[in-house]
Amino acid sequence: MLNTNLITNATALLASERANYVKLHPKSAELSAKASQHFLYGVPMHWMNDWGTPVPLFINHAEGAHFTCADGIDYTDFCLGDTGAMFGHSPAPVAKAIATQASRGYTAMLPSTLAPDVGETLSDFFGLDDWQLATTATDANRFVLRWARAVTGRSKLLVFDGCYHGTIDDTEIDIIDGKTVNRASLLGQVYDLGMHTVAVPFNDLAAVERELAKGDVAVLLTEPALTNCGMVLPNSGFIEGIRALTTKYGTLLTLDETHTISTARGGWAKANHITPDFLVVGKPIAGGLPAAAYGFSEAMATRMKAAKDSAPAGHSGIGTTLSGNMMTLAAIHATLTEIATDAAYKHMLTLAASLEHQLSAAIKAKKLPWNITRLGARLELQFCEKSPTNAQQARDAQNDTIESAIHLYLLNRGVLLTPFHNMMLICPSTSEADTNRLLEVFNDCLNVLTSQ
Ligand SMILES: Cc1ncc(COP(=O)(O)O)c(C=O)c1O
């Protein structure tokens, strides 16, 4: 099968599926026109318009692994809010906790009586002693960077090419001609981010050591596996290697587990017995309500207190008014104690492993040079024969036309993948019938794409 045939088929498929989408979604088109009167691009956040559908899909009701759109069509959701709904939409215990708290106050700039239990729950779940809350994972990363600079007295941040840690400017960089520069797509950033941020390729321990040896890196921030440029797993010993190197050169190691919480209960670091200096989590920890947290050791807490106590009183640059509010505390507690259980993870991981096998077999049957990469409950389809080992390889494997054609074909048949790459996530209420439906539609799509 020549790639050109695949692209020709994908181009034709994309055009017919766009027409199909318009026919299937008159109510979404109507809502889009109406919302355009008062929302930029007709959506509450401009990137909601970037899904590649002719008009955005408007959601009516989401529960468990499914949702219905404004046109009454049922979808099996493998995007799950790009991890925000990784424990399912509107899980009953979280809905109950929110309803109970709803008549007891939302926010007061003071902790609720549940605060000690939430601290203990976070500590038990992720295995780090001390915690602080934020409202988004972006903010949690931003705050950790501040703490790290304050604690070490160093200015530099080391990240990996292809990283994404939210809209924290310091990480919105690319490597061009060996230099760390502002991402070309970044709007309104007037500072040269390469002044204080250095990026090196993932899985390259020598490059990490070269930068750390300069002695000016406050913190190395990374996901245990890159999950935002396709999926790049760490080589065996790589994260252990950066742990050892950061310790050797006095740099703090932050693991952003916002997505890799898919690995196992407690996240990748706990499952792999690595203790970072800071651990960041966000998105699903309050069942999909805005919440994030960062954890650290007792020893780090002592250094943080010393930095804070030696600064004059006033704004620390760390914190937002609504973070750690009473509603969020109730939702985090219910999510981590009642939803993200061992049994839930067992189901998610077993079903994801089985889906990985079946999708791989479907790809092999068509002799396509593609692969499925999996991290616990999270799977990524990539258009390369083997899992990439760095972001450049992952980027080289991307093909917008094929990707968009697959996404839209599946979406028009009630199966939703994560936009901007090919991620599929399993939640506690995803069933075998749901994964069978995905496989059936994926196989049909491959038949169309590979037809002569
Ligand atoms: C690894 C990682 N960290 C942080 C974030 C930021 O999360 P939020 O947009 O909720 O701030 C993201 C978002 O996709 C992410 O993938």
Ligand as a Chemical Component Dictionary entry (heavy atoms), coordinates in Angstrom:
data_LIG
# 
_chem_comp.id                   LIG 
_chem_comp.type                 NON-POLYMER 
_chem_comp.pdbx_formal_charge   0 
_chem_comp.three_letter_code    LIG 
# 
loop_
_chem_comp_atom.comp_id 
_chem_comp_atom.atom_id 
_chem_comp_atom.alt_atom_id 
_chem_comp_atom.type_symbol 
_chem_comp_atom.charge 
_chem_comp_atom.model_Cartn_x 
_chem_comp_atom.model_Cartn_y 
_chem_comp_atom.model_Cartn_z 
_chem_comp_atom.pdbx_ordinal 
LIG C1 C1 C 0 0.928  17.416 31.476 1  
LIG C2 C2 C 0 0.031  18.595 31.626 2  
LIG N1 N1 N 0 0.242  19.449 32.635 3  
LIG C3 C3 C 0 -0.533 20.521 32.814 4  
LIG C4 C4 C 0 -1.579 20.778 31.968 5  
LIG C5 C5 C 0 -2.416 22.000 32.185 6  
LIG O1 O1 O 0 -3.664 21.656 32.642 7  
LIG P1 P1 P 0 -4.750 22.832 32.750 8  
LIG O2 O2 O 0 -5.062 23.216 31.322 9  
LIG O3 O3 O 0 -5.898 22.171 33.429 10 
LIG O4 O4 O 0 -4.156 23.938 33.504 11 
LIG C6 C6 C 0 -1.829 19.928 30.903 12 
LIG C7 C7 C 0 -2.943 20.186 29.981 13 
LIG O5 O5 O 0 -3.183 19.489 29.021 14 
LIG C8 C8 C 0 -1.011 18.805 30.727 15 
LIG O6 O6 O 0 -1.187 17.964 29.713 16 
# 
loop_
_chem_comp_bond.comp_id 
_chem_comp_bond.atom_id_1 
_chem_comp_bond.atom_id_2 
_chem_comp_bond.value_order 
_chem_comp_bond.pdbx_ordinal 
LIG C1 C2 SING 1  
LIG C2 N1 SING 2  
LIG C2 C8 DOUB 3  
LIG N1 C3 DOUB 4  
LIG C3 C4 SING 5  
LIG C4 C5 SING 6  
LIG C4 C6 DOUB 7  
LIG C5 O1 SING 8  
LIG O1 P1 SING 9  
LIG P1 O2 DOUB 10 
LIG P1 O3 SING 11 
LIG P1 O4 SING 12 
LIG C6 C7 SING 13 
LIG C6 C8 SING 14 
LIG C7 O5 DOUB 15 
LIG C8 O6 SING 16 
# 
